[in-house]
Amino acid sequence: MRLRRAEEIETLSYRTVVELNAESRLAPQRRVVTIARRPERAQRLAADRAGRSERRQLQRLTRTDRTDRPIAQPQERRVVADAR
């Protein structure tokens, strides 16, 4: 059993194996609906992956650059004279 699972994971990917196992545990009516929606989900995930690099690049460009800020200089502390 473990060898078969290891082969499945190696061939398909861990996420795919988990999703297939989850599908197989559904009630028969829900299983049919879930399997019918696979192509839609696959296309949506592919579109998300395709735009990911552009989104990350845009996020990097819009991030505030921390090197532009001046380094804060420590302030001098005033010592109160002892009033004895």
Jmol script that loads the backbone (N, CA, C; Angstrom):
load data "model"
ATOM      1  N   MET A   1       0.827  -1.187   0.000  1.00  0.00           N
ATOM      2  CA  MET A   1       0.000   0.000   0.000  1.00  0.00           C
ATOM      3  C   MET A   1       0.878   1.260   0.000  1.00  0.00           C
ATOM      4  N   ARG A   2       1.887   1.292   0.846  1.00  0.00           N
ATOM      5  CA  ARG A   2       2.748   2.479   0.900  1.00  0.00           C
ATOM      6  C   ARG A   2       3.537   2.660  -0.386  1.00  0.00           C
ATOM      7  N   LEU A   3       3.966   1.540  -0.972  1.00  0.00           N
ATOM      8  CA  LEU A   3       4.724   1.620  -2.213  1.00  0.00           C
ATOM      9  C   LEU A   3       3.849   2.198  -3.326  1.00  0.00           C
ATOM     10  N   ARG A   4       2.605   1.724  -3.386  1.00  0.00           N
ATOM     11  CA  ARG A   4       1.689   2.229  -4.403  1.00  0.00           C
ATOM     12  C   ARG A   4       1.453   3.725  -4.215  1.00  0.00           C
ATOM     13  N   ARG A   5       1.254   4.151  -2.977  1.00  0.00           N
ATOM     14  CA  ARG A   5       1.028   5.570  -2.711  1.00  0.00           C
ATOM     15  C   ARG A   5       2.264   6.391  -3.077  1.00  0.00           C
ATOM     16  N   ALA A   6       3.426   5.874  -2.747  1.00  0.00           N
ATOM     17  CA  ALA A   6       4.659   6.584  -3.100  1.00  0.00           C
ATOM     18  C   ALA A   6       4.791   6.725  -4.615  1.00  0.00           C
ATOM     19  N   GLU A   7       4.416   5.679  -5.354  1.00  0.00           N
ATOM     20  CA  GLU A   7       4.465   5.747  -6.814  1.00  0.00           C
ATOM     21  C   GLU A   7       3.463   6.766  -7.345  1.00  0.00           C
ATOM     22  N   GLU A   8       2.269   6.785  -6.750  1.00  0.00           N
ATOM     23  CA  GLU A   8       1.265   7.767  -7.170  1.00  0.00           C
ATOM     24  C   GLU A   8       1.764   9.189  -6.935  1.00  0.00           C
ATOM     25  N   ILE A   9       2.314   9.420  -5.767  1.00  0.00           N
ATOM     26  CA  ILE A   9       2.810  10.760  -5.435  1.00  0.00           C
ATOM     27  C   ILE A   9       3.934  11.158  -6.368  1.00  0.00           C
ATOM     28  N   GLU A  10       4.821  10.218  -6.654  1.00  0.00           N
ATOM     29  CA  GLU A  10       5.949  10.513  -7.538  1.00  0.00           C
ATOM     30  C   GLU A  10       5.472  10.820  -8.953  1.00  0.00           C
ATOM     31  N   THR A  11       4.445  10.109  -9.393  1.00  0.00           N
ATOM     32  CA  THR A  11       3.947  10.284 -10.752  1.00  0.00           C
ATOM     33  C   THR A  11       3.043  11.504 -10.887  1.00  0.00           C
ATOM     34  N   LEU A  12       2.113  11.669  -9.952  1.00  0.00           N
ATOM     35  CA  LEU A  12       1.077  12.691 -10.099  1.00  0.00           C
ATOM     36  C   LEU A  12       1.346  13.984  -9.343  1.00  0.00           C
ATOM     37  N   SER A  13       1.867  13.908  -8.181  1.00  0.00           N
ATOM     38  CA  SER A  13       2.132  14.991  -7.225  1.00  0.00           C
ATOM     39  C   SER A  13       1.268  14.748  -6.003  1.00  0.00           C
ATOM     40  N   TYR A  14       1.738  15.233  -4.892  1.00  0.00           N
ATOM     41  CA  TYR A  14       1.046  14.998  -3.626  1.00  0.00           C
ATOM     42  C   TYR A  14      -0.354  15.608  -3.646  1.00  0.00           C
ATOM     43  N   ARG A  15      -0.451  16.832  -4.126  1.00  0.00           N
ATOM     44  CA  ARG A  15      -1.748  17.525  -4.145  1.00  0.00           C
ATOM     45  C   ARG A  15      -2.777  16.756  -4.974  1.00  0.00           C
ATOM     46  N   THR A  16      -2.372  16.246  -6.129  1.00  0.00           N
ATOM     47  CA  THR A  16      -3.292  15.502  -6.989  1.00  0.00           C
ATOM     48  C   THR A  16      -3.765  14.230  -6.322  1.00  0.00           C
ATOM     49  N   VAL A  17      -2.852  13.509  -5.672  1.00  0.00           N
ATOM     50  CA  VAL A  17      -3.221  12.271  -4.989  1.00  0.00           C
ATOM     51  C   VAL A  17      -4.215  12.568  -3.863  1.00  0.00           C
ATOM     52  N   VAL A  18      -3.984  13.618  -3.125  1.00  0.00           N
ATOM     53  CA  VAL A  18      -4.899  13.985  -2.041  1.00  0.00           C
ATOM     54  C   VAL A  18      -6.281  14.322  -2.596  1.00  0.00           C
ATOM     55  N   GLU A  19      -6.325  15.089  -3.697  1.00  0.00           N
ATOM     56  CA  GLU A  19      -7.611  15.450  -4.290  1.00  0.00           C
ATOM     57  C   GLU A  19      -8.347  14.224  -4.822  1.00  0.00           C
ATOM     58  N   LEU A  20      -7.629  13.304  -5.457  1.00  0.00           N
ATOM     59  CA  LEU A  20      -8.269  12.095  -5.971  1.00  0.00           C
ATOM     60  C   LEU A  20      -8.823  11.241  -4.835  1.00  0.00           C
ATOM     61  N   ASN A  21      -8.075  11.127  -3.763  1.00  0.00           N
ATOM     62  CA  ASN A  21      -8.559  10.360  -2.613  1.00  0.00           C
ATOM     63  C   ASN A  21      -9.779  11.025  -1.984  1.00  0.00           C
ATOM     64  N   ALA A  22      -9.787  12.338  -1.939  1.00  0.00           N
ATOM     65  CA  ALA A  22     -10.938  13.043  -1.386  1.00  0.00           C
ATOM     66  C   ALA A  22     -12.169  12.828  -2.263  1.00  0.00           C
ATOM     67  N   GLU A  23     -11.967  12.843  -3.584  1.00  0.00           N
ATOM     68  CA  GLU A  23     -13.081  12.599  -4.496  1.00  0.00           C
ATOM     69  C   GLU A  23     -13.661  11.204  -4.308  1.00  0.00           C
ATOM     70  N   SER A  24     -12.811  10.238  -4.101  1.00  0.00           N
ATOM     71  CA  SER A  24     -13.289   8.864  -4.015  1.00  0.00           C
ATOM     72  C   SER A  24     -14.090   8.616  -2.739  1.00  0.00           C
ATOM     73  N   ARG A  25     -13.983   9.502  -1.773  1.00  0.00           N
ATOM     74  CA  ARG A  25     -14.714   9.331  -0.515  1.00  0.00           C
ATOM     75  C   ARG A  25     -16.054  10.076  -0.500  1.00  0.00           C
ATOM     76  N   LEU A  26     -16.348  10.785  -1.564  1.00  0.00           N
ATOM     77  CA  LEU A  26     -17.607  11.524  -1.643  1.00  0.00           C
ATOM     78  C   LEU A  26     -18.775  10.587  -1.951  1.00  0.00           C
ATOM     79  N   ALA A  27     -19.957  11.057  -1.663  1.00  0.00           N
ATOM     80  CA  ALA A  27     -21.166  10.326  -2.057  1.00  0.00           C
ATOM     81  C   ALA A  27     -21.219  10.280  -3.585  1.00  0.00           C
ATOM     82  N   PRO A  28     -21.784   9.219  -4.173  1.00  0.00           N
ATOM     83  CA  PRO A  28     -21.765   9.068  -5.634  1.00  0.00           C
ATOM     84  C   PRO A  28     -22.280  10.274  -6.407  1.00  0.00           C
ATOM     85  N   GLN A  29     -23.351  10.931  -5.953  1.00  0.00           N
ATOM     86  CA  GLN A  29     -23.879  12.090  -6.677  1.00  0.00           C
ATOM     87  C   GLN A  29     -22.902  13.261  -6.638  1.00  0.00           C
ATOM     88  N   ARG A  30     -22.302  13.475  -5.508  1.00  0.00           N
ATOM     89  CA  ARG A  30     -21.338  14.579  -5.385  1.00  0.00           C
ATOM     90  C   ARG A  30     -20.075  14.272  -6.161  1.00  0.00           C
ATOM     91  N   ARG A  31     -19.705  12.995  -6.213  1.00  0.00           N
ATOM     92  CA  ARG A  31     -18.504  12.597  -6.952  1.00  0.00           C
ATOM     93  C   ARG A  31     -18.663  12.939  -8.423  1.00  0.00           C
ATOM     94  N   VAL A  32     -19.834  12.678  -8.994  1.00  0.00           N
ATOM     95  CA  VAL A  32     -20.081  12.969 -10.408  1.00  0.00           C
ATOM     96  C   VAL A  32     -19.929  14.465 -10.672  1.00  0.00           C
ATOM     97  N   VAL A  33     -20.488  15.284  -9.805  1.00  0.00           N
ATOM     98  CA  VAL A  33     -20.411  16.733  -9.978  1.00  0.00           C
ATOM     99  C   VAL A  33     -18.958  17.205  -9.854  1.00  0.00           C
ATOM    100  N   THR A  34     -18.252  16.668  -8.877  1.00  0.00           N
ATOM    101  CA  THR A  34     -16.865  17.069  -8.658  1.00  0.00           C
ATOM    102  C   THR A  34     -15.991  16.704  -9.850  1.00  0.00           C
ATOM    103  N   ILE A  35     -16.181  15.507 -10.372  1.00  0.00           N
ATOM    104  CA  ILE A  35     -15.391  15.073 -11.527  1.00  0.00           C
ATOM    105  C   ILE A  35     -15.751  15.901 -12.757  1.00  0.00           C
ATOM    106  N   ALA A  36     -17.009  16.266 -12.901  1.00  0.00           N
ATOM    107  CA  ALA A  36     -17.428  17.081 -14.045  1.00  0.00           C
ATOM    108  C   ALA A  36     -16.809  18.480 -13.989  1.00  0.00           C
ATOM    109  N   ARG A  37     -16.503  18.960 -12.807  1.00  0.00           N
ATOM    110  CA  ARG A  37     -15.926  20.306 -12.662  1.00  0.00           C
ATOM    111  C   ARG A  37     -14.405  20.330 -12.787  1.00  0.00           C
ATOM    112  N   ARG A  38     -13.771  19.205 -12.928  1.00  0.00           N
ATOM    113  CA  ARG A  38     -12.307  19.166 -13.028  1.00  0.00           C
ATOM    114  C   ARG A  38     -11.742  20.064 -14.118  1.00  0.00           C
ATOM    115  N   PRO A  39     -12.281  20.003 -15.347  1.00  0.00           N
ATOM    116  CA  PRO A  39     -11.694  20.865 -16.402  1.00  0.00           C
ATOM    117  C   PRO A  39     -11.766  22.350 -16.075  1.00  0.00           C
ATOM    118  N   GLU A  40     -12.894  22.802 -15.512  1.00  0.00           N
ATOM    119  CA  GLU A  40     -13.024  24.215 -15.137  1.00  0.00           C
ATOM    120  C   GLU A  40     -11.965  24.596 -14.110  1.00  0.00           C
ATOM    121  N   ARG A  41     -11.816  23.749 -13.122  1.00  0.00           N
ATOM    122  CA  ARG A  41     -10.848  24.017 -12.050  1.00  0.00           C
ATOM    123  C   ARG A  41      -9.421  24.022 -12.600  1.00  0.00           C
ATOM    124  N   ALA A  42      -9.133  23.079 -13.487  1.00  0.00           N
ATOM    125  CA  ALA A  42      -7.792  23.013 -14.072  1.00  0.00           C
ATOM    126  C   ALA A  42      -7.478  24.269 -14.862  1.00  0.00           C
ATOM    127  N   GLN A  43      -8.450  24.763 -15.616  1.00  0.00           N
ATOM    128  CA  GLN A  43      -8.226  25.987 -16.388  1.00  0.00           C
ATOM    129  C   GLN A  43      -8.032  27.191 -15.477  1.00  0.00           C
ATOM    130  N   ARG A  44      -8.830  27.260 -14.423  1.00  0.00           N
ATOM    131  CA  ARG A  44      -8.706  28.372 -13.476  1.00  0.00           C
ATOM    132  C   ARG A  44      -7.339  28.365 -12.802  1.00  0.00           C
ATOM    133  N   LEU A  45      -6.892  27.183 -12.376  1.00  0.00           N
ATOM    134  CA  LEU A  45      -5.587  27.098 -11.719  1.00  0.00           C
ATOM    135  C   LEU A  45      -4.458  27.422 -12.688  1.00  0.00           C
ATOM    136  N   ALA A  46      -4.588  26.983 -13.937  1.00  0.00           N
ATOM    137  CA  ALA A  46      -3.563  27.294 -14.939  1.00  0.00           C
ATOM    138  C   ALA A  46      -3.494  28.799 -15.186  1.00  0.00           C
ATOM    139  N   ALA A  47      -4.651  29.454 -15.236  1.00  0.00           N
ATOM    140  CA  ALA A  47      -4.672  30.902 -15.429  1.00  0.00           C
ATOM    141  C   ALA A  47      -4.040  31.619 -14.238  1.00  0.00           C
ATOM    142  N   ASP A  48      -4.303  31.117 -13.034  1.00  0.00           N
ATOM    143  CA  ASP A  48      -3.691  31.711 -11.839  1.00  0.00           C
ATOM    144  C   ASP A  48      -2.179  31.580 -11.877  1.00  0.00           C
ATOM    145  N   ARG A  49      -1.707  30.419 -12.290  1.00  0.00           N
ATOM    146  CA  ARG A  49      -0.259  30.200 -12.361  1.00  0.00           C
ATOM    147  C   ARG A  49       0.371  31.062 -13.438  1.00  0.00           C
ATOM    148  N   ALA A  50      -0.324  31.237 -14.561  1.00  0.00           N
ATOM    149  CA  ALA A  50       0.228  32.014 -15.679  1.00  0.00           C
ATOM    150  C   ALA A  50       0.452  33.470 -15.281  1.00  0.00           C
ATOM    151  N   GLY A  51      -0.459  34.051 -14.512  1.00  0.00           N
ATOM    152  CA  GLY A  51      -0.322  35.450 -14.147  1.00  0.00           C
ATOM    153  C   GLY A  51       0.499  35.695 -12.905  1.00  0.00           C
ATOM    154  N   ARG A  52       0.953  34.633 -12.267  1.00  0.00           N
ATOM    155  CA  ARG A  52       1.647  34.772 -10.989  1.00  0.00           C
ATOM    156  C   ARG A  52       2.950  35.547 -11.112  1.00  0.00           C
ATOM    157  N   SER A  53       3.742  35.255 -12.141  1.00  0.00           N
ATOM    158  CA  SER A  53       5.043  35.925 -12.247  1.00  0.00           C
ATOM    159  C   SER A  53       4.869  37.425 -12.485  1.00  0.00           C
ATOM    160  N   GLU A  54       3.879  37.798 -13.307  1.00  0.00           N
ATOM    161  CA  GLU A  54       3.645  39.220 -13.547  1.00  0.00           C
ATOM    162  C   GLU A  54       3.170  39.916 -12.274  1.00  0.00           C
ATOM    163  N   ARG A  55       2.284  39.258 -11.519  1.00  0.00           N
ATOM    164  CA  ARG A  55       1.803  39.849 -10.269  1.00  0.00           C
ATOM    165  C   ARG A  55       2.944  40.042  -9.284  1.00  0.00           C
ATOM    166  N   ARG A  56       3.805  39.051  -9.175  1.00  0.00           N
ATOM    167  CA  ARG A  56       4.935  39.169  -8.240  1.00  0.00           C
ATOM    168  C   ARG A  56       5.876  40.280  -8.657  1.00  0.00           C
ATOM    169  N   GLN A  57       6.122  40.380  -9.962  1.00  0.00           N
ATOM    170  CA  GLN A  57       7.014  41.433 -10.436  1.00  0.00           C
ATOM    171  C   GLN A  57       6.417  42.808 -10.145  1.00  0.00           C
ATOM    172  N   LEU A  58       5.114  42.950 -10.347  1.00  0.00           N
ATOM    173  CA  LEU A  58       4.443  44.212 -10.053  1.00  0.00           C
ATOM    174  C   LEU A  58       4.498  44.531  -8.563  1.00  0.00           C
ATOM    175  N   GLN A  59       4.314  43.520  -7.729  1.00  0.00           N
ATOM    176  CA  GLN A  59       4.388  43.732  -6.285  1.00  0.00           C
ATOM    177  C   GLN A  59       5.777  44.190  -5.871  1.00  0.00           C
ATOM    178  N   ARG A  60       6.795  43.614  -6.488  1.00  0.00           N
ATOM    179  CA  ARG A  60       8.175  44.025  -6.161  1.00  0.00           C
ATOM    180  C   ARG A  60       8.411  45.489  -6.535  1.00  0.00           C
ATOM    181  N   LEU A  61       7.863  45.895  -7.670  1.00  0.00           N
ATOM    182  CA  LEU A  61       8.070  47.265  -8.122  1.00  0.00           C
ATOM    183  C   LEU A  61       7.314  48.272  -7.265  1.00  0.00           C
ATOM    184  N   THR A  62       6.144  47.895  -6.781  1.00  0.00           N
ATOM    185  CA  THR A  62       5.337  48.833  -6.012  1.00  0.00           C
ATOM    186  C   THR A  62       5.697  48.854  -4.530  1.00  0.00           C
ATOM    187  N   ARG A  63       6.468  47.892  -4.107  1.00  0.00           N
ATOM    188  CA  ARG A  63       6.878  47.870  -2.698  1.00  0.00           C
ATOM    189  C   ARG A  63       7.752  49.081  -2.393  1.00  0.00           C
ATOM    190  N   THR A  64       7.639  49.619  -1.204  1.00  0.00           N
ATOM    191  CA  THR A  64       8.511  50.733  -0.843  1.00  0.00           C
ATOM    192  C   THR A  64       9.905  50.190  -0.597  1.00  0.00           C
ATOM    193  N   ASP A  65      10.849  50.847  -1.181  1.00  0.00           N
ATOM    194  CA  ASP A  65      12.231  50.401  -1.054  1.00  0.00           C
ATOM    195  C   ASP A  65      12.796  50.915   0.257  1.00  0.00           C
ATOM    196  N   ARG A  66      13.220  50.037   1.069  1.00  0.00           N
ATOM    197  CA  ARG A  66      13.706  50.419   2.400  1.00  0.00           C
ATOM    198  C   ARG A  66      15.082  51.071   2.360  1.00  0.00           C
ATOM    199  N   THR A  67      15.789  50.930   1.273  1.00  0.00           N
ATOM    200  CA  THR A  67      17.125  51.520   1.205  1.00  0.00           C
ATOM    201  C   THR A  67      17.066  53.027   0.981  1.00  0.00           C
ATOM    202  N   ASP A  68      15.910  53.551   0.551  1.00  0.00           N
ATOM    203  CA  ASP A  68      15.783  54.982   0.314  1.00  0.00           C
ATOM    204  C   ASP A  68      15.633  55.781   1.598  1.00  0.00           C
ATOM    205  N   ARG A  69      15.209  55.131   2.634  1.00  0.00           N
ATOM    206  CA  ARG A  69      14.986  55.833   3.906  1.00  0.00           C
ATOM    207  C   ARG A  69      16.316  56.135   4.591  1.00  0.00           C
ATOM    208  N   PRO A  70      16.439  57.326   5.157  1.00  0.00           N
ATOM    209  CA  PRO A  70      17.682  57.622   5.892  1.00  0.00           C
ATOM    210  C   PRO A  70      17.735  56.797   7.180  1.00  0.00           C
ATOM    211  N   ILE A  71      18.916  56.447   7.550  1.00  0.00           N
ATOM    212  CA  ILE A  71      19.103  55.679   8.774  1.00  0.00           C
ATOM    213  C   ILE A  71      18.897  56.611   9.960  1.00  0.00           C
ATOM    214  N   ALA A  72      18.080  56.208  10.887  1.00  0.00           N
ATOM    215  CA  ALA A  72      17.779  57.038  12.053  1.00  0.00           C
ATOM    216  C   ALA A  72      19.012  57.136  12.939  1.00  0.00           C
ATOM    217  N   GLN A  73      19.344  58.363  13.280  1.00  0.00           N
ATOM    218  CA  GLN A  73      20.494  58.582  14.161  1.00  0.00           C
ATOM    219  C   GLN A  73      20.027  58.522  15.611  1.00  0.00           C
ATOM    220  N   PRO A  74      20.804  57.907  16.462  1.00  0.00           N
ATOM    221  CA  PRO A  74      20.397  57.852  17.866  1.00  0.00           C
ATOM    222  C   PRO A  74      20.402  59.265  18.467  1.00  0.00           C
ATOM    223  N   GLN A  75      19.417  59.548  19.278  1.00  0.00           N
ATOM    224  CA  GLN A  75      19.315  60.864  19.900  1.00  0.00           C
ATOM    225  C   GLN A  75      20.110  60.868  21.200  1.00  0.00           C
ATOM    226  N   GLU A  76      20.649  62.064  21.479  1.00  0.00           N
ATOM    227  CA  GLU A  76      21.399  62.184  22.730  1.00  0.00           C
ATOM    228  C   GLU A  76      20.423  62.214  23.892  1.00  0.00           C
ATOM    229  N   ARG A  77      20.809  61.581  24.959  1.00  0.00           N
ATOM    230  CA  ARG A  77      19.964  61.577  26.151  1.00  0.00           C
ATOM    231  C   ARG A  77      20.463  62.651  27.117  1.00  0.00           C
ATOM    232  N   ARG A  78      19.530  63.351  27.670  1.00  0.00           N
ATOM    233  CA  ARG A  78      19.894  64.370  28.642  1.00  0.00           C
ATOM    234  C   ARG A  78      19.882  63.736  30.013  1.00  0.00           C
ATOM    235  N   VAL A  79      20.888  64.009  30.740  1.00  0.00           N
ATOM    236  CA  VAL A  79      21.002  63.469  32.098  1.00  0.00           C
ATOM    237  C   VAL A  79      20.570  64.563  33.067  1.00  0.00           C
ATOM    238  N   VAL A  80      19.624  64.245  33.919  1.00  0.00           N
ATOM    239  CA  VAL A  80      19.161  65.216  34.900  1.00  0.00           C
ATOM    240  C   VAL A  80      20.201  65.262  36.018  1.00  0.00           C
ATOM    241  N   ALA A  81      20.583  66.491  36.392  1.00  0.00           N
ATOM    242  CA  ALA A  81      21.574  66.650  37.459  1.00  0.00           C
ATOM    243  C   ALA A  81      20.983  66.189  38.778  1.00  0.00           C
ATOM    244  N   ASP A  82      21.813  65.609  39.586  1.00  0.00           N
ATOM    245  CA  ASP A  82      21.388  65.125  40.906  1.00  0.00           C
ATOM    246  C   ASP A  82      21.159  66.344  41.794  1.00  0.00           C
ATOM    247  N   ALA A  83      19.981  66.485  42.389  1.00  0.00           N
ATOM    248  CA  ALA A  83      19.618  67.664  43.168  1.00  0.00           C
ATOM    249  C   ALA A  83      19.898  67.458  44.652  1.00  0.00           C
ATOM    250  N   ARG A  84      21.012  66.981  45.027  1.00  0.00           N
ATOM    251  CA  ARG A  84      21.327  66.799  46.439  1.00  0.00           C
ATOM    252  C   ARG A  84      21.922  68.001  47.054  1.00  0.00           C
TER     253      ARG A  84
END
end "model"
wireframe off; spacefill off
backbone 0.3
color backbone group
